[in-house]
Amino acid sequence: MARKQDNCGNGDVNEKNLVQSNSIASDLPPGLEDDMVDRAAVYLTQAIEYPPLTPEAERALVRKIDWIVLPMLLLTATLGAVDKVALGTAALYGLREDLGLKGQTYAWAGSILPIGYIDFRPPSIFAFAPLGGFLEAIIVPGISLLIAGFYKKREQPPRNAIVFSAFSSVINGFLSYTVGRIPSPAPLRLWQYLFLIVGSVSMAWSIFAFIFLPNSPMDARFLTDEEKYHAVKRLAENKTGIVNKRWKWNQVFEAVFDPKTWIIFLFNVAINIPNGGLITFGGILIKNLGFSPIQASLLNMPTGVMSTLSAFIFSSLAARWANRRCLVTMLAASVPVIGSIIVYTLKRTDIPAQIIGLYFVSSSLELAMNM
């Protein structure tokens, strides 16, 4: 499937991608290069040509990018997911009771962030959650594009695993435990402290990332001119380009009428049904097994650990089997199926087995979506 995908749409894309010849860029009218041709192709025509990289120098360049770009992307993705996980944790500390979220109302509170749904007579939480959903919608595709703009195709799966490792569950569990230790009475509700901490950190980091996170290797301040040249040049084999500001309607129609687009769309919808439910109700499920809010928060942390381990395992397989990503995705999605069987078949009184099954259910759903 990956091989077919690489060849899809070559008629237009490959004419204006990174491996475009210098003559194409030079023949364009002045001022139109950035609009008509991929920016990386223009950059290479204007930059000083340096000697080819040795394998050792290329590995050193990739390591330099890894140590600077990956931590920034990891923190961005993690903070983008923490607030969604925080909703389920806040429910452990009285959010439902304080806001009157009963029955399906709380379920809608969990759904409103991704779908932007607004009820006409809701608690005030409904007024701002859709805005957060709209602003966060770019995080996953934006990070995926950034990774594709810095790394070769075979280098991308392990980096995706690092960035989308569901580490947010671990951080949220730690924050929840910290908030749960605040002595009573306190000026604010415990769940309000949780959202204040998460929101403040996210806002501060967004300002930092806006200033320092590069859009592409050409904009990376931490790279020298020679390193920028090689960072762009080495991506020619991807045949996808890096930055192109021109909207191409023929590519839009090609994507809309491509059956693979709709298969991936339906796959993501199916994956997100259990994933969204676990984010909203995971902490509540563990609490209903007989644990206190603090215990439920701590017991919810291993879901992030399981997701991280699964990410490294299956991304390693994806990197090794470059043309079999669909098979790796099926294997990743089979782990939650095993967890569902454990939860459904074993007795509800078997608490350890139920918790282990819950960990398996949430282990690789996020990874399967980003494979």
Residue pairs with C-beta under 8 A, 6 or more apart in sequence:
1 260
1 323
1 325
1 326
2 322
2 323
2 324
2 325
2 326
3 323
5 260
6 239
8 254
8 258
8 260
9 251
9 254
12 248
12 250
12 251
13 239
13 240
13 241
13 251
14 239
15 24
16 24
16 36
16 37
16 38
16 41
16 241
16 244
17 38
17 41
17 239
17 240
17 241
18 38
18 40
18 41
18 232
18 235
18 236
18 238
18 239
18 240
18 241
18 242
19 41
19 236
19 239
20 37
20 38
20 41
22 44
22 45
24 37
24 41
25 33
25 37
25 41
25 42
25 45
26 45
28 36
28 37
33 42
34 42
34 245
35 245
35 246
36 246
37 244
38 241
38 242
38 243
38 244
39 216
39 218
39 241
39 242
39 243
39 244
39 245
40 216
40 218
40 232
40 235
40 241
40 242
40 243
41 241
43 218
43 228
43 232
44 229
44 232
44 233
47 225
47 228
47 229
48 225
48 229
49 229
50 226
50 229
50 230
53 61
53 230
53 234
57 230
58 230
58 234
61 227
61 230
61 231
61 234
62 151
62 155
64 222
64 223
64 227
65 150
65 151
65 217
65 220
65 223
65 231
66 159
68 220
68 222
69 146
69 150
69 213
69 214
69 220
70 159
70 162
70 163
72 209
72 212
72 213
73 143
73 146
73 147
73 163
73 213
74 162
74 163
74 165
74 167
75 205
75 209
76 139
76 143
76 205
76 209
76 213
77 139
77 140
77 143
77 163
77 164
78 167
78 168
78 171
79 168
79 198
79 201
79 202
79 205
80 136
80 139
80 140
80 202
81 166
81 168
82 168
82 171
82 172
82 175
82 198
82 202
83 132
83 195
83 198
83 199
83 202
84 113
84 168
84 279
85 168
85 169
85 172
85 279
85 282
86 172
86 175
86 176
86 194
86 195
86 198
87 95
87 109
87 110
87 113
87 279
87 280
88 110
88 279
88 280
88 281
88 282
88 283
88 284
88 300
89 172
89 173
89 175
89 176
89 191
89 194
89 283
89 297
89 300
90 191
90 194
90 195
91 101
91 106
91 191
91 283
91 284
92 176
92 283
92 284
92 287
92 293
92 296
92 297
93 176
93 179
93 180
93 189
93 190
93 191
93 194
93 293
94 189
94 190
94 191
95 101
95 189
95 191
96 102
96 106
98 189
98 191
99 123
99 124
99 125
100 123
101 109
101 123
101 125
105 122
106 280
107 280
108 117
108 119
108 122
108 126
109 125
109 126
109 129
109 280
110 276
110 277
110 279
110 280
110 281
111 117
111 276
111 280
112 118
112 126
112 129
112 130
112 133
113 129
113 130
113 132
113 133
113 136
114 133
114 272
114 276
115 133
116 130
116 133
116 134
117 130
118 126
118 127
118 130
119 126
140 164
140 370
143 163
143 164
144 160
144 370
146 213
146 215
147 156
147 159
147 160
147 163
148 156
148 238
148 240
149 215
149 216
149 217
149 235
149 242
149 243
150 216
150 217
150 231
150 235
151 159
151 235
152 234
152 235
152 237
152 238
153 237
153 238
153 322
154 319
154 322
155 319
157 315
157 316
157 318
157 319
157 325
157 371
158 312
158 315
158 316
158 319
160 311
160 315
160 370
160 371
161 311
161 312
161 314
161 315
161 316
161 367
162 311
164 311
164 366
164 367
164 370
165 304
165 307
165 308
165 311
165 312
166 303
166 304
166 307
166 308
166 311
166 362
166 366
166 367
167 304
167 308
168 304
169 300
169 301
169 303
169 304
169 305
169 307
169 362
170 301
170 304
170 305
171 304
172 198
172 297
172 300
173 297
173 298
173 300
173 301
173 304
174 301
175 194
175 197
175 198
176 194
176 283
176 293
176 294
176 297
176 300
177 294
177 297
177 298
179 190
179 191
179 193
179 194
179 197
180 190
180 293
180 294
180 297
181 294
182 190
182 193
186 193
188 196
212 221
214 220
214 221
215 243
216 232
216 242
216 243
217 223
217 228
217 231
217 232
217 235
217 242
218 228
218 232
218 242
218 243
220 228
220 231
223 231
232 242
235 242
255 261
267 369
268 369
271 333
271 365
271 368
271 369
272 369
274 336
274 340
274 361
274 365
275 362
275 365
275 366
275 369
278 303
278 358
278 361
278 362
278 365
282 300
282 303
282 358
282 362
283 296
283 297
283 300
284 296
285 358
286 295
286 296
286 299
286 300
286 355
286 358
287 293
287 296
289 351
289 354
289 355
290 351
291 299
299 355
302 359
303 358
303 359
303 362
303 363
306 359
306 360
306 362
306 363
307 362
307 363
307 364
307 366
307 367
309 363
310 332
310 335
310 363
310 364
310 367
311 364
311 367
314 328
314 331
314 332
314 364
314 367
314 371
315 367
315 371
317 328
317 331
318 324
318 325
318 328
318 371
321 327
321 328
325 371
328 371
329 368
329 371
332 364
332 367
332 368
332 371
333 364
333 365
333 368
335 360
335 363
335 364
336 360
336 361
336 362
336 363
336 364
336 365
338 360
339 356
339 357
339 358
339 359
339 360
339 361
339 362
339 363
340 357
340 361
341 357
342 353
342 354
342 356
342 357
342 360
343 354
343 357
343 358
343 361
346 353
346 354
346 357
347 353
348 354
